Amino acid sequence: MEGFNEAIEKNWREPINGRPVYVIWKKLQRLQPSVRKLSKPLASINIQLERARTELRRAQQDLMQDIMNPQNIEKVKECTKDVIKGDGIIAKSQTDIEQEVLEHYDRLMGKADNKLKGIDITIMRDVSQLNNDQRDNLIQPVTKKEVYDALKDIGDLKGLGMDGYGAKFFKATWSIIKHGLIYVVQEFFMKQRIKR
């Protein structure tokens, strides 16, 4: 988007006094009017999305009226995306699609073990334990690379944070805002709290 990076850079260069988290928060708040102004031309995307949905509904209705018409079948195919199962096979039936969605979220969330009452210390002593180097590694300061890798692992379509910005924003502006964000994250892990 034209002017986007320039607006971010200009905003980020203007100093704000305070603790690191406060500075980041205020810069993000100060940036919101500029981002809104720049994104106004994108408002028509909702209109385009609604048109696409209308076209899909129309194509589906046409298909239901003449189910064997190859042109109608192609129209619906153009409006929809395939659901590809974990084994690479395309899910064709509604049941297969539902099952794949459920399995996808099961893999993400895991399953609770209702039988686990507590931790058995004697069993824990019999299993492999961390050596001193591994323990030391767990308490090493968080690196810049770890902060960036964690950000990259957040999906672009995740919901917005309390600041109104999604992960996609932070990824797109990383080269401009990274120093402040890295400092805030590292400070949090060193002090184990966020000071305002």
Backbone as CSV, one residue per row, in Angstrom:
resi,resn,N_x,N_y,N_z,CA_x,CA_y,CA_z,C_x,C_y,C_z
1,MET,0.850,-1.164,0.000,0.000,0.000,0.000,0.901,1.234,0.000
2,GLU,0.649,2.118,-0.922,1.488,3.294,-1.089,1.399,4.202,0.147
3,GLY,2.559,4.597,0.658,2.629,5.493,1.803,2.585,4.801,3.152
4,PHE,2.348,3.500,3.156,2.202,2.766,4.417,3.500,2.771,5.226
5,ASN,4.592,2.298,4.616,5.863,2.237,5.345,6.335,3.618,5.777
6,GLU,6.111,4.622,4.933,6.520,5.982,5.278,5.770,6.475,6.517
7,ALA,4.474,6.187,6.581,3.669,6.594,7.742,4.159,5.899,9.008
8,ILE,4.489,4.626,8.888,4.990,3.873,10.046,6.326,4.460,10.497
9,GLU,7.241,4.655,9.547,8.570,5.185,9.882,8.475,6.552,10.546
10,LYS,7.652,7.430,9.984,7.505,8.779,10.548,6.994,8.692,11.982
11,ASN,5.973,7.889,12.191,5.403,7.721,13.522,6.425,7.126,14.489
12,TRP,7.167,6.145,14.029,8.092,5.430,14.909,9.293,6.291,15.291
13,ARG,9.659,7.245,14.422,10.807,8.118,14.718,10.476,9.174,15.766
14,GLU,9.219,9.571,15.861,8.835,10.603,16.823,8.926,10.027,18.235
15,PRO,9.755,10.639,19.086,9.986,10.061,20.414,8.784,10.202,21.353
16,ILE,8.691,9.245,22.245,7.721,9.258,23.342,8.501,8.819,24.572
17,ASN,8.305,9.513,25.671,9.002,9.158,26.907,8.155,8.190,27.721
18,GLY,8.832,7.267,28.366,8.146,6.306,29.216,8.805,4.942,29.145
19,ARG,8.217,4.013,29.839,8.712,2.632,29.815,8.473,2.040,28.429
20,PRO,9.246,1.019,28.061,9.160,0.460,26.704,7.752,0.044,26.268
21,VAL,6.996,-0.602,27.144,5.649,-1.045,26.773,4.753,0.165,26.523
22,TYR,4.872,1.167,27.368,4.083,2.391,27.217,4.408,3.070,25.891
23,VAL,5.689,3.144,25.561,6.128,3.783,24.317,5.526,3.066,23.110
24,ILE,5.628,1.737,23.085,5.071,0.952,21.969,3.565,1.179,21.878
25,TRP,2.882,1.086,23.015,1.428,1.242,23.052,1.018,2.605,22.503
26,LYS,1.685,3.658,22.962,1.347,5.016,22.522,1.651,5.217,21.036
27,LYS,2.739,4.652,20.554,3.063,4.771,19.129,2.008,4.066,18.281
28,LEU,1.552,2.913,18.743,0.508,2.192,18.008,-0.802,2.980,18.016
29,GLN,-1.132,3.588,19.165,-2.343,4.414,19.233,-2.232,5.624,18.313
30,ARG,-1.064,6.260,18.343,-0.841,7.452,17.528,-0.906,7.116,16.034
31,LEU,-0.570,5.897,15.696,-0.530,5.462,14.307,-1.919,5.167,13.729
32,GLN,-2.882,4.864,14.573,-4.197,4.419,14.094,-4.869,5.367,13.100
33,PRO,-4.899,6.682,13.325,-5.539,7.550,12.323,-4.873,7.453,10.946
34,SER,-3.548,7.347,10.923,-2.840,7.230,9.639,-3.193,5.924,8.940
35,VAL,-3.251,4.841,9.702,-3.576,3.536,9.119,-5.010,3.546,8.587
36,ARG,-5.922,4.145,9.351,-7.319,4.231,8.883,-7.409,5.000,7.565
37,LYS,-6.695,6.115,7.507,-6.721,6.945,6.299,-6.162,6.175,5.103
38,LEU,-5.051,5.465,5.328,-4.436,4.699,4.244,-5.302,3.524,3.802
39,SER,-6.062,2.957,4.735,-6.832,1.754,4.399,-8.230,2.059,3.875
40,LYS,-8.610,3.329,3.812,-9.941,3.676,3.289,-10.209,3.096,1.911
41,PRO,-9.237,3.162,0.976,-9.507,2.574,-0.348,-9.801,1.074,-0.298
42,LEU,-9.368,0.407,0.763,-9.605,-1.033,0.877,-11.009,-1.353,1.372
43,ALA,-11.746,-0.331,1.767,-13.094,-0.561,2.285,-13.975,-1.256,1.255
44,SER,-13.688,-1.051,-0.017,-14.503,-1.677,-1.063,-14.315,-3.190,-1.112
45,ILE,-13.347,-3.705,-0.391,-13.126,-5.155,-0.368,-14.360,-5.863,0.188
46,ASN,-14.988,-5.270,1.203,-16.209,-5.879,1.752,-17.293,-5.971,0.689
47,ILE,-17.387,-4.938,-0.149,-18.374,-4.952,-1.232,-18.040,-6.067,-2.220
48,GLN,-16.753,-6.192,-2.561,-16.331,-7.244,-3.489,-16.595,-8.624,-2.897
49,LEU,-16.345,-8.768,-1.601,-16.587,-10.044,-0.934,-18.075,-10.390,-0.984
50,GLU,-18.915,-9.409,-0.722,-20.356,-9.653,-0.763,-20.804,-10.036,-2.172
51,ARG,-20.218,-9.397,-3.184,-20.543,-9.763,-4.573,-20.157,-11.216,-4.848
52,ALA,-18.972,-11.607,-4.372,-18.515,-12.987,-4.588,-19.459,-13.969,-3.907
53,ARG,-19.909,-13.625,-2.705,-20.851,-14.502,-2.001,-22.172,-14.610,-2.765
54,THR,-22.624,-13.473,-3.290,-23.864,-13.472,-4.071,-23.714,-14.343,-5.311
55,GLU,-22.569,-14.217,-5.992,-22.315,-15.045,-7.180,-22.306,-16.526,-6.819
56,LEU,-21.702,-16.855,-5.685,-21.671,-18.253,-5.244,-23.087,-18.754,-4.979
57,ARG,-23.882,-17.958,-4.249,-25.267,-18.375,-3.971,-26.046,-18.588,-5.271
58,ARG,-25.864,-17.659,-6.205,-26.569,-17.763,-7.490,-26.132,-19.033,-8.227
59,ALA,-24.824,-19.287,-8.240,-24.314,-20.484,-8.923,-24.843,-21.750,-8.256
60,GLN,-24.918,-21.744,-6.916,-25.435,-22.910,-6.202,-26.921,-23.122,-6.498
61,GLN,-27.679,-22.018,-6.575,-29.104,-22.133,-6.898,-29.298,-22.672,-8.316
62,ASP,-28.493,-22.152,-9.255,-28.568,-22.650,-10.635,-28.266,-24.141,-10.678
63,LEU,-27.259,-24.544,-9.915,-26.869,-25.951,-9.890,-27.999,-26.813,-9.330
64,MET,-28.662,-26.335,-8.284,-29.744,-27.114,-7.681,-30.925,-27.264,-8.650
65,GLN,-31.127,-26.270,-9.516,-32.232,-26.347,-10.471,-31.914,-27.298,-11.619
66,ASP,-30.643,-27.369,-11.984,-30.240,-28.240,-13.096,-28.939,-28.926,-12.681
67,ILE,-29.057,-29.918,-11.818,-27.903,-30.530,-11.145,-26.910,-31.204,-12.085
68,MET,-27.346,-31.619,-13.241,-26.445,-32.324,-14.156,-25.814,-31.405,-15.210
69,ASN,-26.097,-30.121,-15.153,-25.573,-29.177,-16.135,-24.091,-28.903,-15.848
70,PRO,-23.191,-29.296,-16.764,-21.747,-29.126,-16.534,-21.340,-27.665,-16.331
71,GLN,-22.021,-26.731,-16.989,-21.675,-25.314,-16.821,-21.960,-24.849,-15.396
72,ASN,-23.080,-25.282,-14.839,-23.420,-24.913,-13.465,-22.432,-25.525,-12.476
73,ILE,-22.041,-26.750,-12.729,-21.064,-27.419,-11.858,-19.753,-26.642,-11.866
74,GLU,-19.309,-26.215,-13.031,-18.063,-25.449,-13.142,-18.164,-24.109,-12.427
75,LYS,-19.330,-23.443,-12.515,-19.523,-22.160,-11.829,-19.313,-22.319,-10.327
76,VAL,-19.901,-23.357,-9.745,-19.767,-23.593,-8.309,-18.315,-23.912,-7.962
77,LYS,-17.660,-24.725,-8.783,-16.257,-25.075,-8.530,-15.375,-23.835,-8.512
78,GLU,-15.641,-22.882,-9.402,-14.848,-21.656,-9.468,-15.014,-20.809,-8.210
79,CYS,-16.153,-20.913,-7.555,-16.447,-20.088,-6.382,-15.994,-20.719,-5.075
80,THR,-15.583,-21.972,-5.099,-15.237,-22.652,-3.851,-13.805,-23.152,-3.868
81,LYS,-13.273,-23.342,-2.677,-11.934,-23.902,-2.507,-12.076,-25.352,-2.049
82,ASP,-11.089,-26.172,-2.419,-11.099,-27.566,-1.986,-10.582,-27.672,-0.560
83,VAL,-11.114,-28.635,0.177,-10.580,-28.972,1.487,-9.703,-30.194,1.285
84,ILE,-8.405,-30.010,1.525,-7.458,-31.107,1.333,-7.156,-31.712,2.692
85,LYS,-7.379,-33.010,2.816,-7.173,-33.709,4.076,-5.686,-33.848,4.366
86,GLY,-5.385,-34.227,5.601,-4.001,-34.380,6.031,-3.194,-35.336,5.181
87,ASP,-3.853,-36.317,4.565,-3.138,-37.282,3.724,-3.032,-36.814,2.271
88,GLY,-3.479,-35.569,1.984,-3.350,-35.011,0.639,-4.527,-35.280,-0.278
89,ILE,-5.505,-36.030,0.194,-6.679,-36.355,-0.624,-7.733,-35.262,-0.424
90,ILE,-8.417,-34.891,-1.499,-9.446,-33.856,-1.418,-10.698,-34.440,-0.771
91,ALA,-11.199,-33.746,0.265,-12.441,-34.157,0.923,-13.598,-33.745,0.025
92,LYS,-14.407,-34.712,-0.372,-15.482,-34.426,-1.324,-16.855,-34.337,-0.650
93,SER,-17.135,-35.222,0.279,-18.464,-35.227,0.895,-18.494,-34.276,2.095
94,GLN,-19.695,-33.873,2.452,-19.873,-32.995,3.611,-19.316,-33.659,4.867
95,THR,-19.529,-34.961,5.005,-19.029,-35.700,6.165,-17.506,-35.674,6.214
96,ASP,-16.858,-35.892,5.061,-15.388,-35.846,5.003,-14.870,-34.467,5.386
97,ILE,-15.535,-33.429,4.893,-15.105,-32.059,5.196,-15.253,-31.782,6.689
98,GLU,-16.402,-32.151,7.257,-16.619,-31.953,8.691,-15.581,-32.710,9.507
99,GLN,-15.310,-33.946,9.123,-14.332,-34.766,9.836,-12.942,-34.140,9.774
100,GLU,-12.561,-33.631,8.607,-11.242,-33.014,8.446,-11.118,-31.756,9.299
101,VAL,-12.165,-30.954,9.355,-12.138,-29.744,10.184,-11.995,-30.124,11.657
102,LEU,-12.769,-31.114,12.102,-12.674,-31.558,13.496,-11.286,-32.103,13.817
103,GLU,-10.733,-32.911,12.926,-9.391,-33.466,13.144,-8.341,-32.365,13.162
104,HIS,-8.507,-31.366,12.292,-7.564,-30.241,12.254,-7.515,-29.547,13.616
105,TYR,-8.696,-29.256,14.186,-8.717,-28.571,15.473,-8.302,-29.487,16.615
106,ASP,-8.569,-30.774,16.510,-8.068,-31.718,17.512,-6.543,-31.707,17.538
107,ARG,-5.932,-31.671,16.343,-4.464,-31.633,16.278,-3.933,-30.343,16.890
108,LEU,-4.639,-29.244,16.666,-4.194,-27.965,17.218,-4.352,-27.911,18.733
109,MET,-5.486,-28.394,19.216,-5.816,-28.241,20.626,-5.311,-29.383,21.502
110,GLY,-5.189,-30.563,20.954,-4.829,-31.710,21.769,-6.053,-32.216,22.518
111,LYS,-5.847,-33.220,23.322,-6.964,-33.796,24.067,-6.617,-33.808,25.554
112,ALA,-7.624,-33.591,26.370,-7.436,-33.627,27.818,-7.411,-35.078,28.281
113,ASP,-6.579,-35.350,29.281,-6.532,-36.687,29.865,-7.301,-36.650,31.179
114,ASN,-8.518,-37.167,31.171,-9.368,-37.125,32.360,-8.934,-38.112,33.435
115,LYS,-8.069,-39.063,33.089,-7.641,-40.082,34.041,-6.484,-39.603,34.914
116,LEU,-5.802,-38.552,34.501,-4.623,-38.069,35.212,-5.055,-37.335,36.481
117,LYS,-4.701,-37.891,37.633,-5.084,-37.307,38.918,-4.015,-36.352,39.444
118,GLY,-2.786,-36.622,39.107,-1.673,-35.812,39.594,-0.376,-36.364,39.033
119,ILE,0.717,-35.841,39.512,2.028,-36.283,39.038,2.596,-37.290,40.032
120,ASP,3.008,-38.437,39.537,3.616,-39.472,40.365,5.122,-39.224,40.400
121,ILE,5.611,-38.755,41.542,7.021,-38.375,41.687,7.954,-39.557,41.432
122,THR,7.593,-40.751,41.876,8.485,-41.907,41.677,8.652,-42.217,40.193
123,ILE,7.582,-42.098,39.437,7.686,-42.329,37.993,8.512,-41.219,37.351
124,MET,8.305,-39.987,37.782,9.051,-38.861,37.214,10.553,-39.019,37.438
125,ARG,10.931,-39.615,38.554,12.364,-39.804,38.832,12.977,-40.885,37.947
126,ASP,12.137,-41.806,37.458,12.636,-42.906,36.631,12.783,-42.540,35.153
127,VAL,12.196,-41.443,34.730,12.280,-41.064,33.317,13.447,-40.106,33.095
128,SER,13.769,-39.893,31.836,14.878,-38.995,31.502,14.636,-37.609,32.078
129,GLN,15.723,-37.022,32.557,15.648,-35.672,33.098,16.647,-34.794,32.365
130,LEU,16.463,-33.515,32.500,17.371,-32.574,31.850,18.732,-32.590,32.535
131,ASN,19.785,-32.484,31.718,21.108,-32.314,32.319,21.314,-30.823,32.602
132,ASN,22.431,-30.475,33.214,22.672,-29.082,33.607,22.707,-28.137,32.413
133,ASP,23.313,-28.570,31.304,23.361,-27.709,30.117,21.952,-27.432,29.586
134,GLN,21.117,-28.462,29.576,19.744,-28.285,29.103,18.966,-27.349,30.029
135,ARG,19.180,-27.493,31.334,18.518,-26.599,32.296,18.966,-25.159,32.080
136,ASP,20.281,-24.985,31.922,20.815,-23.634,31.698,20.253,-23.028,30.420
137,ASN,20.094,-23.861,29.402,19.569,-23.376,28.130,18.132,-22.860,28.271
138,LEU,17.364,-23.476,29.165,15.978,-23.055,29.373,15.866,-21.667,29.997
139,ILE,16.907,-21.248,30.713,16.840,-19.939,31.364,17.703,-18.887,30.671
140,GLN,18.148,-19.197,29.458,18.903,-18.209,28.679,17.980,-17.051,28.300
141,PRO,18.550,-15.862,28.148,17.720,-14.735,27.690,17.111,-15.034,26.313
142,VAL,15.935,-14.504,26.091,15.256,-14.661,24.806,16.038,-13.884,23.755
143,THR,16.297,-14.518,22.615,17.076,-13.871,21.556,16.161,-13.120,20.585
144,LYS,16.766,-12.232,19.811,16.026,-11.497,18.775,15.405,-12.476,17.780
145,LYS,16.164,-13.507,17.441,15.674,-14.504,16.483,14.445,-15.228,17.035
146,GLU,14.470,-15.563,18.323,13.321,-16.253,18.925,12.068,-15.371,18.900
147,VAL,12.253,-14.081,19.141,11.115,-13.159,19.100,10.534,-13.130,17.689
148,TYR,11.415,-12.989,16.698,10.946,-12.924,15.312,10.320,-14.252,14.876
149,ASP,10.943,-15.369,15.250,10.387,-16.681,14.889,8.997,-16.879,15.498
150,ALA,8.822,-16.426,16.747,7.511,-16.544,17.395,6.472,-15.716,16.647
151,LEU,6.857,-14.517,16.222,5.940,-13.673,15.455,5.582,-14.329,14.125
152,LYS,6.584,-14.886,13.442,6.326,-15.539,12.149,5.368,-16.710,12.292
153,ASP,5.398,-17.377,13.450,4.548,-18.549,13.663,3.083,-18.195,13.928
154,ILE,2.797,-16.921,14.186,1.409,-16.510,14.405,0.743,-16.350,13.043
155,GLY,-0.386,-16.976,12.861,-1.095,-16.894,11.585,-1.542,-15.474,11.262
156,ASP,-1.466,-15.109,10.005,-1.849,-13.763,9.570,-3.323,-13.470,9.813
157,LEU,-4.132,-14.491,9.876,-5.571,-14.291,10.016,-6.050,-14.379,11.457
158,LYS,-5.118,-14.447,12.390,-5.511,-14.469,13.801,-6.204,-13.162,14.138
159,GLY,-7.047,-13.174,15.166,-7.775,-11.971,15.562,-6.834,-10.857,16.000
160,LEU,-7.363,-9.649,15.963,-6.573,-8.494,16.353,-6.292,-8.525,17.846
161,GLY,-5.167,-7.934,18.224,-4.827,-7.809,19.633,-5.591,-6.656,20.265
162,MET,-5.362,-6.420,21.569,-6.055,-5.326,22.250,-5.692,-3.978,21.642
163,ASP,-4.546,-3.920,20.993,-4.103,-2.671,20.380,-4.765,-2.417,19.029
164,GLY,-5.531,-3.385,18.529,-6.212,-3.216,17.253,-5.399,-3.662,16.056
165,TYR,-4.227,-4.204,16.301,-3.353,-4.636,15.210,-3.206,-6.150,15.239
166,GLY,-3.174,-6.755,14.062,-2.987,-8.192,13.948,-1.533,-8.538,13.686
167,ALA,-1.232,-9.823,13.696,0.136,-10.292,13.468,0.655,-9.849,12.102
168,LYS,-0.217,-9.804,11.121,0.183,-9.398,9.767,0.801,-7.997,9.783
169,PHE,0.232,-7.084,10.575,0.769,-5.729,10.683,2.203,-5.766,11.215
170,PHE,2.420,-6.509,12.295,3.749,-6.549,12.909,4.769,-7.204,11.979
171,LYS,4.330,-8.209,11.230,5.234,-8.846,10.266,5.587,-7.880,9.138
172,ALA,4.585,-7.159,8.647,4.799,-6.251,7.513,5.671,-5.059,7.888
173,THR,5.642,-4.668,9.149,6.397,-3.485,9.575,7.626,-3.849,10.407
174,TRP,7.971,-5.112,10.429,9.042,-5.603,11.293,10.340,-4.811,11.141
175,SER,10.737,-4.503,9.933,12.015,-3.811,9.729,12.013,-2.431,10.388
176,ILE,10.857,-1.864,10.619,10.755,-0.530,11.217,10.605,-0.606,12.733
177,ILE,9.787,-1.514,13.225,9.408,-1.519,14.642,10.116,-2.567,15.488
178,LYS,10.961,-3.372,14.865,11.513,-4.542,15.561,12.296,-4.203,16.826
179,HIS,13.074,-3.127,16.821,13.929,-2.845,17.980,13.103,-2.617,19.249
180,GLY,12.040,-1.827,19.127,11.191,-1.575,20.285,10.474,-2.817,20.761
181,LEU,9.951,-3.598,19.831,9.220,-4.813,20.208,10.134,-5.854,20.840
182,ILE,11.298,-6.031,20.255,12.249,-7.002,20.817,12.617,-6.602,22.238
183,TYR,12.860,-5.319,22.442,13.236,-4.837,23.770,12.125,-5.121,24.783
184,VAL,10.877,-4.865,24.396,9.739,-5.107,25.288,9.635,-6.589,25.642
185,VAL,9.752,-7.456,24.653,9.641,-8.899,24.895,10.789,-9.381,25.779
186,GLN,12.005,-8.947,25.480,13.150,-9.372,26.288,13.023,-8.868,27.724
187,GLU,12.570,-7.636,27.885,12.385,-7.093,29.235,11.341,-7.904,29.998
188,PHE,10.265,-8.280,29.316,9.231,-9.084,29.964,9.809,-10.404,30.478
189,PHE,10.593,-11.092,29.651,11.130,-12.383,30.070,12.206,-12.236,31.142
190,MET,12.933,-11.134,31.134,13.958,-10.940,32.171,13.318,-10.566,33.504
191,LYS,12.325,-9.675,33.473,11.719,-9.186,34.718,10.438,-9.928,35.073
192,GLN,9.942,-10.739,34.156,8.744,-11.562,34.336,7.494,-10.751,34.663
193,ARG,7.462,-9.534,34.150,6.262,-8.705,34.251,6.397,-7.540,33.279
194,ILE,5.275,-6.936,32.992,5.274,-5.780,32.098,4.971,-4.551,32.937
195,LYS,5.889,-3.604,32.906,5.671,-2.344,33.626,5.121,-1.324,32.655
196,ARG,4.124,-0.602,33.107,3.510,0.419,32.234,4.245,1.719,32.301
